[in-house]
Amino acid sequence: MVPSGRQQRSQRPGAASLPRPLPLTGRAVPCGPDGSGASCVAGYLPTGTTANPIHSVRLNPNVGPIRLLTWGSSSYYEGFQAMLLKRMSHGFQAQGSYTWGKCIDMGSGSLLGDPYKNSLSSLMFFNRNSRRGLCDFNVAHNFVFNFIWDLPTPKFGGTVGHYVLGGWELGGILSANTGTPMTLVMAGDPLGQGSSDPWPYPSRVPGPGCSNPVNPSSINYLKLSCFTPPTAPASFAGKCVLALDGNGNTIPGTCMNLFGNNGRTSVIGPGLINLDFSVFKNFKVERISEGFNIQFRAEFFNIMNHANFQPPLDNKVIFNQDGSPVSTAGQITATSTTSRQIQLGLKLIW
């Protein structure tokens, strides 16, 4: 029986698996970024490139855009952890912890492309090799040491010596770790990605002096001589856009429209060393109660006044789109910790 108002249509086996063609309601127009090539149906024009934009027109304006969400990434982590602990005895306790770790992934974001300041957005999902590198949050070495020491009260001095020389307490926290990775890029869009945030890589110059291409003690953090615009063999030269030097002359062998070999998160930023120190003086007033204590506290943050710099993420662009060097490349502009800070306080404990 066929329900009323419907018609039964015959269908041969396998017909349901055949794709349904798009309706050819529009006139055929040239297809391609420059208007040449095979014909396309009007309403299905390609987007084109930044240099030759062709704005597409939806066939059905009631249908919104479709975004691609893929599960095409992976991450690996290897680590080692160790800890030494001295429990409180004779008024002294201490603890030291060390972690070595290495995390490698193909992008440290999930729904958000750039969750960290050193992240790259819009990674090429089809180019896995260009995405693979250290995790954006990777810290290879991390060491933390802390201690508390109740200094013993001397036996001499009588009552005055007891209150002046007794009741002192020292404490400290030492933190030391290597830096987080960063990615160096070239300005503009020499690869023609058409992305709002393209990220073409430069190349690393081989050699022992460039195995670690940074100057840890310099405001200009990068050894700029260790980097060059991408290069290509002579057989590929006909397809390359040559880079320019600082004087506007072309550099033979360069190829600005290629990926360089200095890939994602391949440069490690500055490390961190910080020591916080504290001195307490306890004035116990046992006449009031056994636990009544007036404590004077002097706390020193970054007591060594060591300058800990942030990676030069604001100056990660080292070449312009034409291959000429950027004058501010690699310059550090911010610190990750404050200068020495001193805090005084009085605490009442009962």
N, C-alpha and C positions, 0 to 999 in steps of 0.2 A: 504494500500500500504506500502511496506517495502522499505526504501531508498536503492539505488544501493550501493553495496559493504558492506552492513550490513546483518546480519542474525537475524531473530527474534527468541528469545528463549522463550519457554513456562515456566511459573512460577506458582507454586501452591500458593494459598492464604497463607499468613503468612511466606513465605520463605524468604522474604526480611529482616525480623527481626532476622533471625538466624545468630549467629556470624560466621565469616569465620575463619577456623583454620589456624594457621601459617603453612607455607610449611615445611614438614618434609624432608628437603633435606640433613640434616646432620645426622651423626650417634648419637645414644643415648649415653650420658656420665653420670657418676654419678653426682648428684646434691647435693648441700649443701656446707657449708664452709669447711668441712673436707673431701669432696669427697664421702660422704655416703648419703644414703637416696634414694628418688625416682629419676628416670632418667630425664635428661633434654636434649633438642635438642642442638647439638653443635651450638655455636653462641649465646646461651641464658643462659650462665652461670651466677649465681648470683655474686655480687661483693665480698661477703665474709666479713670478719672482719679484723681489724687491725692486729690481731695476725696471721690470716690465710687468707691473701689476695688472691682472685681469680679474675684476671682481665677479665672483660667481653669483648666479641667480637661482634661487630655490624654485624647483618645479611646483612644490606645494608649500606655500608660506605658513601653513598650519603645523608643519613638522619642524621641530627645533633641531639644533645641531646634535650630533652623536659624538661623544668623547670616547677615546680608546683607553681602556684600563687593562694592563697586562700584568701577569705574574711571571716576568721573564728575568728576574734578578736572583742573586744568591749572595750569601755572606758566609765567611769562615772566621773563626776566632781560635787562637791558640794562646795559652797564658800559663804563667807560673806565679804562685803566691807563696810568700814566706813571712813568718812573724816570730819575733822574739819578745818574751814578756818576763819582766821581773816584778813580781807582786810586792806589795808594800811590806817592807821589813826594815827595821832600824831607821824608820822615817823616810825611806827612799823607795820610789817605784819608777819604772820606765817601760816603754814599749816601742818597738821598731817594726815597721811593716814595709815590705817591698813587693811590687807587682811588675812583672814583665808581661806584655801582651802584644799581640799583632792581630789586627782585624782587617780583612780584605773583603770588599763587596763590589757590586756593580751599580752603586748608587745608594746613599744612606737615607733617602726619603722614601715614603710610601705614597700616600695621596698628595702630600706636599713635596714638590720637587726640590726645594732648597730649604730644609729645616734648620740648617746652621749657616752662620755667616760665611763660612768657607765653602759652602755647597755650590754646585753648579745646577742650574735648573734646565729642564727640557733636554735631558740626556738622550742620545740617539738609541732608541730601543733596538734597532736592527744592527747596531755596530757594538757588539759586546766587548771587543778588545779596547775600544776607546773609552768605555765606561769603567773598566776594571782598575782598581787601585786601592790604596789604603782607605779605610773608613774615615769619614769626615771627623769623627770623634776619637780617632785612634791616638793613644798616648803610649809610647813604647815602654818607658821606664817611669815608675812612680815610687818614691820613697818618702815615708813619714815617720818621724821620731818625736816622742813626747816624754816628759819626765816631770815629777814632782819631788821636791826634797825639803823635808822639814829639818832645818839646821838644828843640831843639838845645842841645848842651853849650856853655857860654860859653868864650871863649878866654882869659879872665883867671882869676886865682885860684890858678894852679898846681895841684899835686896835690890840695890840700884843696878848692879850688874845683871841681875835676873831679868829686870824689866827692860833694860837697854839692849843687852846682848842676846836675850832669849826671845823666842816667839817668831823668829824669821822663817820665811818659807819662800822657796824659789820654784819657778815652773817655766816650761818652754815647749814650743812646738816648732819643729823644723820640717819644712816641706820642700821637696826637690823633685822635679819631673821634667822630662823632655817635652818638646812642643807638639802642637797639633799640625797636621799636614795642610798644605795649600796648593792651589793649582794656578799656574801662570798661563796667561792667554794673550791673544793679539786682538787689537781693536777692530771695530767694524765687523764686516761679514765677508771675508775673502773667500770662504768656502761656498757662498751662495746658499746658506741654509734657509734663509728667509725667516729666521726665528727672531723674536723680540730680545732674546738673550743668547746670542751665539757664543761659542767658546772654542775657537780654533787654537790648537796648541802650537807653541814654538818647538824648536829642536834643541837638544842638549849637545854641546861639543864634547866628543870623547876625550879621555885623558885622565890621568891620576889627579890633576889639580881641580877637576870638575866633578869628581865622584861625589863630593859634597859641596855644591855650588853656593855656599853661604858664607857671610862674614859675621860670625856671632857677636863680635864686639864693635861693630860699625853701625852707624845710623842707616847707611845704605846696605841693607841686609844681603842683597844678592850680588854674586860675582857676575856682572852683566856680560863679561867676556866669555862666559860658559854657555851662552845661549845665542842662537842664530835663527833667522827665519827658516822654515822647512826647506829642505834640499831634495833634489831628485836626480836620478842618473841621466846621462846625456840622451839616452833613447826616449826619455819622456819629456825632454826639454820643450818640444814643440807645443805641448799642451799646458805649459806653465806660465803663470804670471810672475815675472821677475820682481824681486824685492828691490827697494831703493835704500841706499845708505844715507847718512846724515847730510850729504852734499847733493842729494838728488840723482846720483849715478846708480845705474842698475848693477845688481850683484849677480854675476854669472853662477849658474848652478842652483839658484834658489827657486822656490816654487810656492808662492803664497796661497795657492788654491789646493794645497795638500795638508793633511794632518801632520804635525810635527811629532817627534818621538818622545818629547817631554810630556808624558801623559797626565792623567788626573791624579791629584794629591801626591805628586812626586817630589815636592820640596817640603822639608820639615821646618816649621816656624821656630822662633826662639823658645828656649826652655824657661823654667821658673825655679828660683831659689828664694825662700822666704823663711825668716826666723822671727817668731813672736816670743817675747820674754816677759816674765812678770816677777815682781817682788812684793811679798806681803809681809806685814808686821802685825802680829796678833797681840792685843792687850787683854788678857783674860782677867775678869773681875770676879773671882770666886766668892767674894763676900756677898754679891748679889745672887748668883746661882753658879752651879758647876759648869754650865754651858754658856754663860754670858761672856761675850767676846766682842771687843771693838777692833775691827780689822782695817788697817790702812793698806790700800792697794795702789801699786804703780805698775801699769801695763804698757809695754812697748810693742807696737805692731811694726813689722819690718825694721827691727832694731838696727840692722846693718845698713839700712837705707840703700838696699840693692835695687838697681833699676831692672825691672822685669818688663820686657817689651812684648807687645802684641805682634802677630804676624802682619806684614804689610799688605793686608787684604785690599785696602783702598788704592794701592799702587801695584796690583798684580798684573796690570797690562804693561808688557815690556816692549811691544812693537806696535806701530800704527798699522792700518790696513795695507798701506803700500810697502811695509817692511822697514820703514825708518824707525830708529830707536826712540823710545819715550824717555824724556829727560828725568821724570820723577819715578821711574821704575824702581821698585824694591825699597823705596824710602819708608822708614818706620815713622809713624805719626802719633802713636798712642802707647801707653803702658797698661799692663794687665793688673798691677797692684799699685797701691798708693805709696807715696814717700813715707819716711818714718813718721809714725803717729804715736803720741804719748797721752795716756789717759790716767788721771788720778781720781781716786775715789775713797770713800769712807763707808764701811759696811758694819751694820750692827747685827750681831747674831745672838740669839737667846733660845 
